[in-house]
Amino acid sequence: MSLFTAIALFFVVFSSSAQDKKAKALLEQVTSKVKSYDNIAIDFKYSLQNAKENINQDSKGNVTLKGNMYVLNFMGVTKLFDGKKTYTIVPEDEEITISKLNENDDNAITPSKMLTFFNSGYKYTMDIIQDVRGRKIQYVKLVPTNAKDQRKEILLGIDIQTKHIYNLIEFGKKGTKTTLTVNSFKTNQPLSKNQFTFVPSKYPNYYINKLD
């Protein structure tokens, strides 16, 4: 190896290490900001694309989070987690499925983890900065460390000023691209005392399927 090549390699490695530290510091700021709020309410857009399979789908949804509890409304289905059980409510079928939280499944990406999922299981580096309607969005590239993961990489867009997640772009190994864009990010909202409580009387004619 020539001296020039060795020096060039040193600077490449040093630069990459510096970027990793910057990426880690930014992700830690995002996590700290999320944990500082009593609750979070998000309206989002979800896009699924796969050119090979001729798939192009767009959907909208919203989720309210408080600690590990959440209420998610997406594609006509409501999913509620009260801290112990998950209630999946499907009005079209008039059916409710009740299941317990699998505490051993650390890899499950639930709404309560969606803003901090990146803290384990990924290698990360700083990526590009984009100007989105006057907002500076810094992207961090996440690569799953598990070789069996069907995701090739994830680009996490972070608003530099607020340290809130703006969007998440996921690239699958089979050509699928999914994008989740945050349209509205509200914090510390006044919530009903039954916000995360399942009230059976609201669904008198529904079939209830208890899995546990």
Backbone hydrogen bonds, N-H to C=O, Kabsch-Sander energy under -0.5 kcal/mol:
donor,donor_aa,acceptor,acceptor_aa,energy
6,A,2,S,-2.4
7,I,3,L,-2.4
8,A,4,F,-2.6
9,L,5,T,-2.6
10,F,6,A,-2.1
11,F,7,I,-2.0
12,V,8,A,-1.9
13,V,9,L,-2.5
14,F,10,F,-2.7
15,S,11,F,-2.4
16,S,12,V,-2.3
17,S,13,V,-2.4
18,A,14,F,-2.2
19,Q,15,S,-2.3
20,D,16,S,-2.3
21,K,17,S,-2.0
22,K,18,A,-2.0
23,A,19,Q,-2.9
24,K,20,D,-2.7
25,A,21,K,-2.4
26,L,22,K,-2.2
27,L,23,A,-2.4
28,E,24,K,-2.2
29,Q,25,A,-1.7
30,V,26,L,-2.0
31,T,27,L,-2.4
32,S,28,E,-2.4
33,K,29,Q,-2.2
34,V,30,V,-2.4
35,K,31,T,-2.3
36,S,32,S,-0.8
36,S,33,K,-0.6
37,Y,34,V,-1.3
40,I,65,L,-2.3
41,A,186,K,-3.1
42,I,63,V,-2.9
43,D,184,S,-1.9
44,F,61,G,-2.8
45,K,181,T,-2.5
46,Y,59,S,-3.6
47,S,179,T,-2.7
48,L,57,Q,-2.9
49,Q,177,K,-2.6
50,N,55,I,-2.3
54,N,50,N,-0.6
54,N,51,A,-0.7
55,I,50,N,-2.4
57,Q,48,L,-2.8
59,S,46,Y,-2.8
61,G,44,F,-2.3
62,N,73,N,-2.0
63,V,42,I,-2.4
64,T,71,V,-2.2
65,L,40,I,-3.3
66,K,69,M,-2.3
69,M,66,K,-2.2
70,Y,81,F,-1.6
71,V,64,T,-1.9
72,L,79,K,-3.1
73,N,62,N,-2.9
74,F,72,L,-0.5
74,F,77,V,-2.7
75,M,60,K,-0.8
77,V,74,F,-1.6
78,T,89,I,-2.4
79,K,72,L,-3.0
80,L,87,Y,-2.7
81,F,70,Y,-2.7
82,D,85,K,-1.8
86,T,99,S,-3.5
87,Y,80,L,-3.3
88,T,86,T,-0.6
88,T,97,T,-2.8
89,I,78,T,-3.7
89,I,87,Y,-0.7
90,V,88,T,-0.6
90,V,95,E,-2.8
93,D,90,V,-0.7
94,E,90,V,-1.0
95,E,90,V,-1.7
96,I,207,Y,-2.8
97,T,88,T,-2.3
98,I,209,N,-2.7
99,S,86,T,-2.2
101,L,84,K,-1.9
103,E,101,L,-1.2
105,D,102,N,-1.5
106,D,104,N,-1.4
108,A,105,D,-0.8
110,T,108,A,-1.0
113,K,110,T,-1.9
114,M,110,T,-0.8
114,M,111,P,-0.7
116,T,113,K,-1.9
117,F,113,K,-1.4
119,N,116,T,-1.7
120,S,117,F,-1.0
123,K,143,V,-2.5
125,T,141,K,-1.8
127,D,139,Y,-3.1
130,Q,137,I,-2.7
132,V,130,Q,-0.7
132,V,135,R,-3.1
133,R,131,D,-0.7
135,R,132,V,-1.8
137,I,130,Q,-3.4
137,I,135,R,-0.7
138,Q,136,K,-0.6
138,Q,158,I,-2.8
139,Y,128,I,-2.7
139,Y,137,I,-0.5
140,V,156,L,-2.0
141,K,125,T,-2.9
142,L,140,V,-0.5
142,L,154,I,-3.5
143,V,123,K,-2.8
145,T,121,G,-2.1
147,A,145,T,-0.7
149,D,146,N,-1.8
152,K,150,Q,-0.5
152,K,171,F,-2.7
153,E,171,F,-1.3
154,I,142,L,-2.6
155,L,169,I,-3.1
156,L,140,V,-2.6
156,L,154,I,-0.6
157,G,155,L,-0.6
157,G,167,N,-2.8
158,I,138,Q,-2.6
158,I,156,L,-0.5
159,D,164,H,-2.8
160,I,136,K,-2.5
160,I,158,I,-0.6
163,K,159,D,-2.6
166,Y,157,G,-2.9
167,N,157,G,-1.2
168,L,180,L,-2.2
169,I,155,L,-2.9
170,E,168,L,-0.5
170,E,178,T,-3.3
171,F,153,E,-2.8
172,G,170,E,-0.6
172,G,176,T,-3.7
173,K,150,Q,-2.7
175,G,172,G,-1.4
177,K,49,Q,-3.2
178,T,170,E,-2.4
179,T,47,S,-2.6
180,L,168,L,-2.6
181,T,45,K,-2.7
181,T,179,T,-0.5
182,V,166,Y,-3.0
183,N,43,D,-2.4
183,N,181,T,-0.7
184,S,43,D,-1.8
186,K,41,A,-3.0
188,N,39,N,-2.5
191,L,189,Q,-0.5
195,Q,192,S,-1.8
197,T,194,N,-1.7
199,V,197,T,-0.5
202,K,199,V,-1.8
203,Y,200,P,-2.3
206,Y,203,Y,-1.2
207,Y,94,E,-2.7
209,N,96,I,-3.6
209,N,207,Y,-0.6
210,K,208,I,-0.7
211,L,98,I,-2.9
211,L,209,N,-0.7
212,D,98,I,-0.6
